[in-house]
């Protein structure tokens, strides 16, 4: 862990950030709502499985606003940070949908 990462981690703990103890992992999309209407950007409701070392697999219901062009698909795996103490708290790299 770099010095900056260490300082960031300490600040998150001081501020009681729910992601203070997060570790690198990933999510697997198991359900995604379909786009509706013709709007380019829409909210997609998702059910995902969060996985990370030392954390039990956890089902999480979440949502993302995204372009129809990059709509999430069932089975997709995206990088994420997962809280060790509360694995329902996730920070997903949604930009990975465009890659």
Secondary structure as UniProt FT lines:
FT   HELIX           3..14
FT   TURN            15..16
FT   TURN            18..21
FT   STRAND          22..32
FT   STRAND          41..52
FT   TURN            53..54
FT   STRAND          55..67
FT   HELIX           68..70
FT   TURN            74..75
FT   STRAND          77..83
FT   TURN            87..88
FT   STRAND          90..92
FT   HELIX           94..98
//
